[in-house]
Amino acid sequence: LFVAMTSPYMHSPRRPVNVYSSLSSRPPPSASRSKSHRRNKKRIAAVVAFHCLAAAAYILLAQQDASSQHDQHRSLSLTVDDGLPDLGQSRLGPWLLSKLGFGGGSRSKLGQMRRLDHPPASTSIVQRKLYNPNATIPSYCYTNMISNGDFALGTTDWTKNQESDMYPDFDLTVSTDAGDGSLMMTYTDRYERNQGPVQDITSSALPCLVHNSTTHDFYFRMKFDVQMTDIDTGGGVEQCRDDRWTVEEPGGFKVRSHLACPYIKLVATGVAGQKNLHIHDINFDWDPTAGAWNHYDITFQLPEAWDENIGSLDCVLMGGPPSASVSVKNIELSRIEEQTAVEYGLIIWWPWHPNCRDNMFHNWGRSTFGWVAWGSWKSENDEYTIDYIEDAVDEASGGDYYIASNRVNPTNQGLGQKFNGGKFSKCYNGANYYMFFTAQVKLLNQTTYEAVEPDQQCIYSNSTGLNKYKCPRILLYVTRAGEPHLKVTLEAEDILKYPQNWDPDGWNPIEFVVAMHANVTEPPVVAVNPNFMGGPEGSVLLLKDPVARRMEYEDLPYDDKILPLVGVYGKLPIKPCYSYGDPHFVSFGGTKFDHHEHNAWTLMYEQGDLSIEIHQIFTNYAAATINDAVRITYQGHAYLYTGGTVPSSADAHSPTDGKLSFTDPELGVEMVSRFFKDQWYYNIWIVTRETWEAIGGCIDNYDGTPSLPETPVVYPEGSPTLAEAETICDALRGTDNFDSCVFDVRMVNDPEGAASFLASST
């Protein structure tokens, strides 16, 4: 107690030392804070005494447990005769504070300062169904689920969200706005930004979470007016911004700027424990003028499963600097159906629960919230900025985009996000997976906003490649469990899809793949932080359409190099291209198409000294063609296969019957011949990773379309209809062969023969 009472922290006017846990990293503010924030030493001494006694109690009980052979003692769930409570229920905190004269145990929240792995026993879990066709949605759901949102009843239905009894109390009052005479609620003299008014909306909100036969997707919309005043100066609060910049609050404490804005938190308690959802108005254009009212208006979607098994739901108003007095009025929380949201043109805020296989970037296309100005420490905060440009109409700008400007060190400054925390854990499960990145980037002159000077452009040179100091680059931070982060720098030649074709005036595509966890013995990845940066001095970086998603090997694009986190430069994935049947094609990119050309050779693949061609003729039974011959030319030697012949293990480059293998380029060929209706035809598979500079039907166009033209289909007279063919091929529905079966049944006009033909082909 003597140490606690003589500690310098005892004289901190706002923040008593927290020896219990690191609840906040905020340093003690200066002693210039108002005297209204001082808290007596007795309370602090009590907290210290509580921990001393708690430690002693646990030691005593542990000793008793060690000497006992009974399981019930090992669980520490016992009642001690000297008045100590059951530890498994009360955690000692409320009991000790009540004994020391600082409030009854029922008022203390020390026993609740933990993650709720299970709901409290007093919580009644409402087992609900996501869809109830006969449910009636109450009309108030579409007007206001908040009770006393106009404060006509004072603070009725509103209580204080203290977060912890270790925090000093704050003031919550209702008064009249001098401007228009309306009522407003003010919360001030706060110790932490998490303190604010809270309302239990369980009974009003739960009936509003149901789907019925006439509704589909729906959202919640929160609206209120808010103003903030600095309690020391009486002036406005300027730190609220809609980006992720670090701002300095009174007392020297630095936070991300969106935390300096008012926002709401929904707290749901159910069978899965306690879930918190922090909802920030990403469209805030904050007016810092003292007395100015700002309008909070955000439409958002609840996370998955929040409309099931909820026992309680609280709505908390919080945020803004602790030094600010916050006033709110006209609070409304309503349900919005999807069609209404579309008609109103509302921007939907999606909870940050990423779809790992869709896009892990948060808040693309809405604002700068969620984005970090990477390398900001290299500039003053008021110089280096990131902005979101919306609804750009000129063709040169190309629509919505982000822009990083006023960079003093463009090579190492840009913008990015961090994919970490529990919400991303599922994205990193398992081993042997990849991350696929795409975006579009542009570099412009900082002054003219036109193309940078010719000698500063990201132009490819045959002798030197790309100058990394004039081109975009990506800095990738990857963190594995228990290890320091790994810094991976990806230069322009790694990330640009067409590094030799930089467009100084237009958008340039970024596309690359990173092998994330190739070795099962390595610690798992827990965080990934991609940052877009680079460009010459005096340039601004423009970014749009960023995508990051997890991929498995079979889903990798065939023409994107696989970059390793460490080690040698990556190679392309091994991909197949094949032609079979009458004939169906699948390119390296997975594009399916049909191509028919009578009595002609079609180039499938060519690179360096290797070319592979197929010859097509009409069938005897339909207006379709088949592959009746294969010609392979390698290093000046031609190998022709026709009349059902296939490679033999005795042939050059043939390791086994029916297969060929080449080393430059590294490629494998497999072919199978079949006899059907008095004709030989060939199915051929080409497998390689060397597709980068190849040409032929196996290589898609830049836009993903087939490089071979699809031939118009003319089905023979009397052939089965589409519905009839689909019925015949129903056993293949859901497989890669279903569409091919339907085509063959209609083209061959022989259902049984077509089925046999397809079976022999695949």
Backbone hydrogen bonds, N-H to C=O, Kabsch-Sander energy under -0.5 kcal/mol:
donor,donor_aa,acceptor,acceptor_aa,energy
5,M,1,L,-2.5
6,T,2,F,-1.7
7,S,3,V,-0.7
7,S,4,A,-0.6
10,M,7,S,-1.8
11,H,8,P,-1.7
12,S,9,Y,-1.5
19,V,17,V,-0.8
23,L,21,S,-2.1
33,R,30,S,-1.2
37,H,34,S,-1.7
38,R,35,K,-1.8
43,R,40,N,-0.7
44,I,40,N,-0.9
45,A,41,K,-3.1
46,A,42,K,-2.0
47,V,43,R,-1.9
48,V,44,I,-2.3
49,A,45,A,-3.0
50,F,46,A,-2.9
51,H,47,V,-1.8
52,C,48,V,-2.3
53,L,49,A,-3.0
54,A,50,F,-2.9
55,A,51,H,-2.7
56,A,52,C,-2.4
57,A,53,L,-2.8
58,Y,54,A,-2.6
59,I,55,A,-2.5
60,L,56,A,-2.7
61,L,57,A,-2.6
62,A,58,Y,-2.7
63,Q,59,I,-2.6
64,Q,60,L,-2.2
65,D,61,L,-2.6
66,A,62,A,-2.5
67,S,63,Q,-1.5
68,S,65,D,-1.2
73,H,70,H,-0.9
74,R,70,H,-1.2
75,S,71,D,-1.2
76,L,73,H,-1.5
77,S,72,Q,-0.9
78,L,76,L,-0.9
80,V,78,L,-0.5
80,V,84,L,-1.0
83,G,80,V,-1.6
87,L,78,L,-0.6
87,L,85,P,-0.5
89,Q,86,D,-1.3
90,S,86,D,-2.1
91,R,87,L,-1.0
93,G,91,R,-1.2
96,L,92,L,-2.9
97,L,93,G,-2.4
98,S,94,P,-2.3
99,K,95,W,-2.1
100,L,96,L,-1.8
101,G,98,S,-0.9
102,F,97,L,-3.1
107,R,104,G,-1.5
108,S,104,G,-0.9
112,Q,109,K,-2.0
113,M,110,L,-1.3
114,R,112,Q,-2.3
117,D,115,R,-1.3
123,T,120,P,-1.8
125,I,123,T,-0.8
126,V,310,I,-0.9
127,Q,125,I,-0.9
128,R,126,V,-0.8
132,N,211,H,-3.0
135,A,132,N,-1.8
137,I,135,A,-0.5
141,C,138,P,-1.3
142,Y,139,S,-1.6
143,T,140,Y,-1.6
144,N,140,Y,-1.9
145,M,333,L,-3.0
149,G,146,I,-0.6
151,F,148,N,-0.9
154,G,151,F,-1.7
156,T,153,L,-1.5
158,W,155,T,-2.3
159,T,198,V,-2.4
161,N,196,G,-3.1
162,Q,160,K,-1.0
164,S,162,Q,-1.8
167,Y,164,S,-1.5
171,D,188,T,-2.2
173,T,186,T,-2.3
175,S,184,M,-2.5
177,D,182,S,-3.7
181,G,177,D,-2.3
184,M,175,S,-2.8
185,M,328,V,-2.6
186,T,173,T,-2.9
187,Y,326,V,-2.7
188,T,171,D,-1.7
190,R,322,P,-0.7
195,Q,192,E,-1.6
196,G,161,N,-0.9
198,V,159,T,-2.5
199,Q,315,C,-2.1
201,I,199,Q,-0.8
201,I,313,L,-2.2
205,A,201,I,-3.2
206,L,202,T,-2.1
208,C,205,A,-1.6
209,L,206,L,-1.8
210,V,207,P,-0.5
211,H,130,L,-1.4
213,S,133,P,-1.2
215,T,212,N,-1.1
219,Y,336,I,-3.1
220,F,300,F,-2.8
221,R,334,S,-2.9
222,M,298,I,-2.4
223,K,332,E,-2.8
224,F,296,Y,-2.0
225,D,329,K,-2.6
226,V,294,N,-2.9
227,Q,327,S,-2.1
229,T,325,S,-2.1
230,D,235,G,-2.9
231,I,323,S,-2.4
234,G,230,D,-2.5
237,V,228,M,-0.5
238,E,236,G,-0.5
241,R,257,S,-0.7
244,R,371,W,-0.5
247,V,245,W,-0.5
247,V,255,V,-3.0
249,E,247,V,-0.5
249,E,253,F,-3.4
252,G,249,E,-1.8
255,V,247,V,-2.1
257,S,245,W,-3.6
258,H,243,D,-0.6
259,L,256,R,-1.7
260,A,256,R,-0.5
260,A,257,S,-1.2
261,C,258,H,-1.1
263,Y,318,M,-2.7
264,I,279,I,-1.8
265,K,316,V,-2.3
266,L,277,L,-2.4
267,V,314,D,-2.3
268,A,266,L,-0.6
268,A,275,K,-2.8
269,T,312,S,-2.2
270,G,273,G,-2.1
271,V,309,N,-1.1
273,G,270,G,-1.9
274,Q,116,L,-0.8
275,K,268,A,-3.1
277,L,266,L,-2.1
279,I,264,I,-2.8
279,I,277,L,-0.5
280,H,278,H,-0.6
282,I,280,H,-1.1
284,F,281,D,-1.4
292,A,289,T,-2.2
294,N,226,V,-3.1
296,Y,224,F,-3.0
296,Y,294,N,-0.7
297,D,295,H,-0.6
298,I,222,M,-2.1
299,T,347,I,-0.7
300,F,220,F,-3.0
301,Q,349,W,-1.7
306,W,303,P,-1.8
308,E,305,A,-1.3
310,I,126,V,-0.5
311,G,269,T,-3.4
311,G,309,N,-0.5
312,S,269,T,-1.7
314,D,267,V,-2.3
315,C,199,Q,-2.5
316,V,265,K,-2.9
316,V,314,D,-0.5
317,L,197,P,-2.8
318,M,263,Y,-2.8
318,M,316,V,-0.5
319,G,193,R,-2.5
320,G,259,L,-1.6
320,G,261,C,-0.9
324,A,321,P,-2.2
325,S,229,T,-3.3
326,V,187,Y,-2.4
326,V,324,A,-0.6
327,S,227,Q,-2.5
328,V,185,M,-2.6
329,K,225,D,-1.8
331,I,149,G,-1.9
332,E,223,K,-2.8
334,S,221,R,-2.4
335,R,141,C,-3.6
336,I,219,Y,-3.1
338,E,217,D,-2.1
341,A,337,E,-2.4
342,V,338,E,-2.2
343,E,339,Q,-2.4
344,Y,340,T,-2.5
345,G,341,A,-0.7
345,G,342,V,-0.6
346,L,341,A,-2.3
348,I,346,L,-0.6
349,W,299,T,-3.5
350,W,348,I,-0.6
353,H,351,P,-2.9
355,N,359,N,-0.7
356,C,354,P,-0.9
358,D,355,N,-2.1
359,N,355,N,-1.3
360,M,548,A,-3.1
366,R,363,N,-1.1
366,R,367,S,-0.5
367,S,363,N,-0.9
371,W,368,T,-2.2
372,V,416,G,-2.9
374,W,372,V,-1.5
374,W,414,G,-0.8
376,S,373,A,-1.3
378,K,375,G,-2.0
379,S,376,S,-2.0
383,E,380,E,-2.2
384,Y,380,E,-1.7
385,T,405,S,-1.6
387,D,403,I,-2.2
389,I,387,D,-0.5
389,I,401,Y,-3.1
390,E,388,Y,-0.6
397,S,394,D,-0.7
398,G,394,D,-1.1
399,G,394,D,-0.5
401,Y,389,I,-1.9
402,Y,543,L,-3.4
403,I,387,D,-2.3
404,A,541,L,-2.6
405,S,385,T,-2.3
405,S,403,I,-0.6
408,V,406,N,-0.5
412,N,409,N,-1.6
413,Q,410,P,-0.9
414,G,374,W,-1.8
415,L,532,F,-2.0
416,G,372,V,-1.9
417,Q,530,P,-1.5
419,F,417,Q,-0.5
419,F,528,V,-3.6
420,N,418,K,-1.1
421,G,526,V,-0.5
424,F,421,G,-1.7
425,S,422,G,-1.1
427,C,424,F,-1.7
428,Y,424,F,-0.5
428,Y,425,S,-1.4
429,N,426,K,-0.9
432,N,517,H,-4.4
434,Y,551,M,-2.6
435,M,514,V,-2.3
436,F,549,R,-3.1
437,F,512,F,-2.7
438,T,547,V,-2.2
439,A,510,I,-1.7
440,Q,544,K,-2.2
441,V,508,N,-2.3
442,K,542,L,-1.9
444,L,540,V,-1.9
445,N,450,E,-3.5
446,Q,538,G,-3.4
449,Y,445,N,-2.3
452,V,443,L,-0.7
456,Q,453,E,-2.5
457,Q,454,P,-1.2
459,I,457,Q,-2.1
461,S,465,G,-1.8
465,G,461,S,-2.9
468,K,466,L,-0.8
470,K,467,N,-2.1
471,C,467,N,-0.5
473,R,533,M,-2.7
474,I,490,L,-2.5
475,L,531,N,-2.2
476,L,474,I,-0.6
476,L,488,V,-3.2
477,Y,475,L,-0.6
477,Y,529,N,-2.0
478,V,476,L,-0.6
478,V,486,L,-2.5
479,T,527,A,-2.7
481,A,524,P,-2.6
483,E,480,R,-2.2
486,L,478,V,-3.8
487,K,485,H,-0.5
488,V,476,L,-3.0
488,V,486,L,-0.7
489,T,487,K,-0.5
490,L,474,I,-3.1
490,L,488,V,-0.6
491,E,489,T,-0.6
494,D,491,E,-1.5
495,I,491,E,-1.7
496,L,492,A,-2.8
497,K,509,P,-2.3
498,Y,509,P,-0.5
501,N,498,Y,-2.1
508,N,441,V,-2.5
510,I,439,A,-3.2
511,E,495,I,-2.8
512,F,437,F,-2.0
513,V,561,K,-1.3
514,V,435,M,-2.4
515,A,563,L,-2.5
516,M,433,Y,-1.7
516,M,514,V,-0.7
517,H,433,Y,-1.1
520,V,518,A,-0.5
522,E,519,N,-1.6
526,V,479,T,-3.2
527,A,479,T,-1.4
528,V,419,F,-1.6
529,N,477,Y,-2.8
531,N,475,L,-1.6
532,F,415,L,-2.9
533,M,473,R,-2.5
534,G,410,P,-2.4
534,G,413,Q,-0.7
535,G,471,C,-1.1
539,S,536,P,-1.2
540,V,444,L,-2.5
541,L,404,A,-2.0
542,L,442,K,-2.9
542,L,540,V,-0.5
543,L,402,Y,-2.5
544,K,440,Q,-2.1
547,V,438,T,-2.9
549,R,436,F,-2.0
550,R,356,C,-3.3
551,M,434,Y,-2.8
555,D,552,E,-1.6
556,L,553,Y,-1.8
560,D,557,P,-0.9
561,K,559,D,-0.5
562,I,571,K,-2.5
563,L,513,V,-3.4
563,L,561,K,-0.7
565,L,515,A,-0.6
575,K,688,T,-2.7
577,C,686,I,-2.5
578,Y,586,V,-2.0
579,S,684,I,-2.2
580,Y,584,H,-2.2
584,H,580,Y,-4.3
585,F,593,F,-2.9
586,V,578,Y,-2.2
587,S,591,T,-2.3
588,F,698,C,-2.4
590,G,587,S,-2.0
593,F,585,F,-2.0
595,H,583,P,-0.9
599,N,616,Q,-1.4
600,A,597,E,-0.7
600,A,616,Q,-1.1
602,T,614,I,-3.2
604,M,602,T,-0.5
604,M,612,I,-2.8
605,Y,612,I,-1.5
606,E,695,I,-1.6
607,Q,610,L,-2.3
610,L,607,Q,-1.8
611,S,633,T,-2.2
612,I,605,Y,-2.8
613,E,631,R,-2.7
614,I,602,T,-2.3
615,H,629,A,-2.5
616,Q,600,A,-2.1
617,I,626,I,-1.6
619,T,622,A,-0.5
619,T,624,A,-2.5
624,A,622,A,-0.8
626,I,617,I,-2.2
627,N,581,G,-0.6
628,D,615,H,-2.1
628,D,626,I,-0.9
629,A,615,H,-1.0
630,V,641,Y,-2.5
631,R,613,E,-2.3
632,I,639,Y,-2.8
633,T,611,S,-2.4
634,Y,632,I,-0.5
634,Y,637,H,-3.0
635,Q,609,D,-1.9
637,H,634,Y,-1.9
639,Y,632,I,-3.1
641,Y,630,V,-3.0
643,G,628,D,-0.7
645,T,642,T,-1.5
651,D,648,S,-2.6
654,S,651,D,-1.4
658,G,647,P,-3.1
659,K,656,T,-1.9
660,L,669,V,-2.7
661,S,653,H,-3.0
662,F,667,L,-2.9
664,D,665,P,-0.7
667,L,662,F,-1.8
667,L,665,P,-0.7
668,G,687,V,-2.8
669,V,660,L,-2.6
670,E,685,W,-2.4
671,M,658,G,-2.4
672,V,683,N,-2.4
674,R,681,Y,-2.5
676,F,674,R,-0.5
676,F,679,Q,-2.8
679,Q,676,F,-0.7
681,Y,674,R,-2.6
682,Y,627,N,-2.4
683,N,672,V,-2.7
684,I,579,S,-2.5
685,W,670,E,-3.0
686,I,577,C,-3.5
687,V,668,G,-2.7
688,T,575,K,-2.1
689,R,666,E,-0.7
690,E,666,E,-0.6
691,T,689,R,-1.5
694,A,691,T,-0.8
695,I,606,E,-1.8
697,G,603,L,-2.3
698,C,604,M,-2.4
699,I,696,G,-1.7
700,D,698,C,-0.6
701,N,705,T,-3.1
704,G,701,N,-2.0
711,T,594,D,-1.0
719,S,716,P,-1.8
725,A,721,T,-2.6
726,E,722,L,-2.4
727,T,723,A,-1.9
728,I,724,E,-2.1
729,C,725,A,-2.0
730,D,727,T,-1.2
732,L,729,C,-2.2
733,R,730,D,-1.6
735,T,732,L,-2.2
738,F,735,T,-1.2
741,C,737,N,-2.5
742,V,738,F,-2.3
743,F,739,D,-2.3
744,D,740,S,-2.6
745,V,741,C,-2.7
746,R,742,V,-1.8
747,M,743,F,-2.7
748,V,744,D,-3.1
749,N,745,V,-1.1
754,A,750,D,-3.6
755,A,751,P,-2.2
756,S,752,E,-2.1
757,F,753,G,-2.7
758,L,754,A,-2.8
759,A,755,A,-2.3
760,S,756,S,-2.2
761,S,757,F,-1.3
762,T,758,L,-1.8
